[in-house]
């Protein structure tokens, strides 16, 4: 009888899922319904299990009624849905076994293994977990690879490099690996930014404690290094990381890096270290699509327990397309406004309060600052990241000035907004660059004028595609 009930529950759930797939976008279904587990059916109530309280709360608020409607549309009766976390499932399943165990003679239990991780050395944000990450078509590959690494560190995808633009979730996934390994194994984990790795290495040289530094990083089971682009032009640190890499890799221990660009775009990195970065799995994270942005916004609202109507969420998702952090910033600002002033959030309020955030992140007339920078960089055969950076080389300075000039002339962005997209520079730098290009155009330098016109046409054509 129990087997028959289990089969019927599975059949109902499969049929209900077919209905649900027709009612929500595929990316939204993959984000939420592939991470929920079917429990039992008792007295007209189906129990589902989530991996965490966070995921349970989000799923319940957003999809519980959808699931109940799908089940009830099958014509098999009226069903209620209860969503619990897995720990509750384990607890209920173990009750019967516990009763039988109590009847057995008591045996001295082994002392549990102590965690080998030195918590003082690991600075992980507990909020960065796989459950709190909202994957979409843009990040499913990276999410799945990181989860596989966390479950079997050193066995699959070693080393691994995750790269992509600012605010897309690289650090979240990297620290999710660390948190998962800490919570489920006794392995020693080390998370560090490349900047801190460099600073520690320099300090160890000054203090003559390089051996201690090496032991710290070479005696871990999982090494997570964030933002390796910071290692450019730091030859000695690169050499130290190269040796650390070899020590860990040769002994089957896991290494994961993040970077804001593909490996081939890194400058002033030794060939042997570049080859190490390229050796394993390299995955990029792209900006999220609309459905994923909506799922992220809903998740943030549920996390903060701050309901916002769908029109406002759609307004934000339509106007911010390339930065997950900016999406969260919008929710945070609206929440602060509503809480401090005791006002509801209408679409008019959202437009008024989020203007600056949205203007600094949106495309204008199909032409984005990012498109302009990439087009100019390609023309001059330099990296987009160098144009945004601080290099004072003439081969970089001129393309940078021209890119700033085109941003001001082809978009509605202010000089302050343009400056923020060029590595957080001061708006006076943008004004100066614009004036220098205008000066060249007024002179007898016909080459500059021809280049500007060529770039303008190319950017306009690209924006229409």
Helices and strands as residue ranges (DSSP letters): H 2-23, H 26-32, G 33-35, E 37-42, E 45-50, H 53-72, E 80-85, H 86-102, G 119-121, H 140-151, E 160-164, H 170-184, E 189-193, H 194-207, H 210-218, E 222-226, G 228-231, H 235-250, E 254-259, G 263-265, H 271-279, E 281-285, H 290-304, H 310-319, H 324-341, H 347-353, H 355-359, H 369-380, H 384-388, H 394-410, H 415-421, H 427-442, H 446-463
